[in-house]
Amino acid sequence: MDSKSDVRRVKALAPEGSSIQTLALREALAKDRGKTVARFETGELRVEVRAIGDSVWALIRREDAGGLALRVAFLDTEFECEKQQPGPGEVCRIAVRSVLGDHCICFAIGDGPLERLRSTVSFTPAVPVLIPFQPRDLYPLGRGDDPIGAKGVVEATQRGMNSGLVYFRIDEPEFGNVLYFQNLTAMNPYYEATETTPDSAVGGEWPELGWLLPTPSQCGTPDTKPLTTGEEIVLSDAILVFRHEAPPHERESARQFLQLLGEAYAVLDLPRTEYRDWETRARHTLRDLDKAPEATIEHYGHRYIHPYTNAEYPDVMVQLSIVSAIHQWAKWTDDPEPLEAEFKAGLDKFYDPELKTLRRYLPNVGDDKNADAVDSWYLYHPLLNLGLLALDGDEDARKLLMKSVDYAIRAAHHFDYKWPVQFDVTDFSIITDVAEADGRGQTDVGGVYAWVMLQLFELTDDKTYLDEACAAIEAAIGLRFNINYQANLTAWGAAACMRLWRITNRPVYLEQSYVYLASFFHNCEIWDSRIKLARHFPNFLGATCLQDAPYMAIFECFDSFTAFERYLDDSGPDLEPGARLLVSEYCRYALDRAWFYYPDALPADAISPEQRETNGHVDRKLNFPLEDLYPTGELNGQVGQEIYGAGAAFVFATRAVHRLENAPFDLYCDHFLRAMERTGDQSLTVTLDGGENCQAGLSVVRRKRRKLTRTRVATIGGDPLRAVATTDDRIDFRVPASGRIVLNWE
């Protein structure tokens, strides 16, 4: 099925036209021009650092298998190169001197099972320097070092402000798979100095790939923002990871992507995460949902939730998202929450007895809405939350789910498991077929549909639903890195694949889960933006909500977190370690990052004074999150204050905070705990299964009217772990994210 994919990939054959840069490199290598400055090896790869013309290159070769040319400095003037003593962790250091100033090029290699090369380039101007243009830095090499002779496929490149990466393979000669990852965090001072952003800066057209240093526009009267004399600034921090075997199909390609990305991730200087008081935030959210007049509206004698602050019509997806989150909170506190019953009471008004399906809007929706229109994912996400309630014993939710499921299956069959963006619920006629950004429909709806079917299979033991889940997942085979339409749907697709693998024991479903994950992490910002207003919040490892969205959104953030909890629950030792690392780290950073969607956590001047026309306003006193945060440094909350994202506080609190009976504290952890055993009156053993060589945040949090006593934390081997911060209310630790930890207290 992979061969029939119509996914847009760059088939890198000999181009009809080649750039000046490509032809110049080809000519120089063919005539063996330039001067060798240094040589070193990593695994089977031989690296030659050579000064050629206006550039310094790292030529990376494998015997009889081609290679890569990595431009590590472009000067466009005469220069001198000198090999220097390597610094700590470096294998090679090169100093480059010119009239422009001094370049320092540092190389480091990996010592693990995968070959890895890191090249960090800094520049100290001798005079105020304008940088109007820098060519791309990466060229595949065919036989005889010919960049035009190499043939291969580019699987993924940077999308917008997401991770700066290009993932490709060289088929002729058989060099193998390569991940090029540009650590965009390192260039924050450069973006500030030049007032640029790294939007889609890593990519290119074969054979000219890699990093295109952002430079001020040269149109009209160019901006003149020179780099400051004497101030060192990083121009590139490139990490390359290699696999010699080209993957046989998309599932193995996706697994290798996660593996290589995990290897690159492991050498990054990761931002610290902090303890966040999600329990208090959840309690305040309950108060505001109940008391704030902007939160709800009454129809047909029932209370319904506004999607945005005092704006938009009640919506079944919104209603059930909040009901489900409050239900999880009430279950966690072991105390029924009246709002859950109150918001559930009006759900039947969304049900259309003639069509036998839930409609998006209530029957009295205004004429400014098309009452028959539904986004494909809106049909299935409410059923997912009904399934969660039903599996917890809610008979009303089960009845509403069961009388809606036949329509849901008919829609899947009508669209042959390939859903459009929007259709008419009365006759399945298509209103919007594809998204303008990529010419595709909602490509990951099959994932959330499969999860709903698996819930029904668990509820009924009817194999029909299992077959439906299999059919939906199999219909997505061949989409490769284009499976992501909306982040949380893609995450649920990964969870459905993992559950299918557990049920059927068919490896194809475990493998297909990697395709969903690869597409998800391709759409993540694995860097920390400090651009303008983005300096006020962390964006690291945030997923852009849609495949073409310029911002991170809270609903997709916490719903992906929930799906990934299920994914890890169903996984085991067979899970690719790179996948485990990235999923666990996403969830860790979500707990920290999501705090800043709440307007009271941001400066007032970082929030847009105006919202989308129909989306109300922002009230910083209300515990409802903003929908949108921007890594570009734009004003946040332009879309609105998202009441339907208010479930985030309940979801995060119930996963991160752990009650301990007869203890003076609660335990907070930014990783999922796989096991927790009370081994004594004042002793506890916890098991984490996050990424290898990663850290988790663990906090001992004082309960009300109690006093913290002396607490000791150690590895299972007895190695003590010191607290990193201590107050009267909390003790914070950094512990290994994988393995067992022992807590003792007095």
C-alpha angles and dihedrals in degrees: 000000000000092000091059094057115127091199112142107249130163107248101202106214125149103300124238088228130022129204123248089248093055093047092047092052091046092052094047094050093044090055093040092237126172136042127285109234102176144350133205140151139230114190109309092342122101117205123202119187108208134176109222123174109303097352146060113227137194106211108202114195140172116201112269091347106088123240147200138286112216116192105215098176135018115191107160088211140066116293145169125233126206130180111228137190108284118244125229111308093009128118096193139010126193127191117206120192127191141145087274095060138263128323119197115199117191125186127197129178134204125250098201133090093283124067110243133179126188123192119188118186124191129179132204111194119224090202133011099292130199115206107202097165142008120179122230115278110219131073127171112227126218127196113318090022090285111158091195092051096060117098126194149114133272108215101180141005134180116295114208111301095346123113115321099240145131120196117194146141133225109221100174109069096020099247094142137214124345133188115197111193122184112203097225092184091071092062098056092111089051093052089050094048094048098031091234135130130215093239108164088337096147117064130060138166121291125298093016106066142145134050123008104191107229111247133180116273114273095200118117109337105003121229112253108213107146126192112253120258114255097008114120113224132180115241099177140008105181124179119192123190123187141206119183097207120076108224116251096220142005095270093058090042089055092048091051090048090056090045094050093042090051089052091052091045091055093066097047121107096243123214115246119251122219136212111266123197097229093159093063090042089053093051091050090048090055089051093051094045088054103037108027110093089209091063105063144023132198125239129162090000093301135104118244130186123245110230089220133020105299089332145102129028124285110275130198094225090052094046095050095042091058093041091052093048093048089048090056090049093050091048090050094048091041087226121111112240113219092211091064092060092041094053093042092053093075099046095100090065088070091058118099108207092196096053091031093223141101112262122215095237137036118261092257096056113145125265090248088075128067098235092197096052121100133172107234095242090050088066093059109030094070088052090054090058092044087054091053090052093045093051087054090057102266104149095188090055090048092052093049091048095048094050091049100046100079091060090047090055093046089055091051091051093045092055093038089237091300106105128199123228094256137001142173112264093210097063108358091248111159118249098175115013104184141007114259092227098065108002092245136117126232093307097181099049088098087068096058089040089054091051091052090050090051090052089053091048089053091048097047109016086226109150090209089079093049090052090050091053091050092049093051094050093045091051089063095056108117098036091102112176092354096071093099116094099147122010100231093048089053090050091052088050090057090049091050091051092051092049091048090052090053092049100041102026088222109145092211090075094052088048092048090053086066090057090057091045094047091053091047095051091043084064095050130102101233092181138069114247118209093175113140110298092005088078088077095067140028117253098173112140093359116149120227104238097233133026090257102026119129093209146051115245129207099224093054089044098058096033089055088049089055093048092049091053087060091045092055092042090060096040127090142174091311091067114113105256092225090056092049091049095050096044092048092046092048090055092046093053092042090062090054101035097046091065089075095060086076108091094223088063092059131065111261092241091058091064123081113249089215131049134199108297098255097034103083122224143299119260110188091200093063121086094230118115129237113251097223138046120175128212088199090072096249122146110287127228095038090140095047149260104302114218090177087063091058090097087078093084093053094046095048095044094051093051102039103040120069123193118223118199116233093002126121092228146044121231120238120193130172091211129065111262111229094193138003121188128181102222096176143356090277100019133088134178119203129187124211126185104189127132121320113259091009128122132233129206113237122182133184104213121197117239120228114278091010132103126228113242129199109299128193125196124191141162117258087260091060100255107146119234115210123221115254094203135011132191133158089266104038146022116204126204136181109218136174109280091219124052139025128315128194123213124194127180139176 
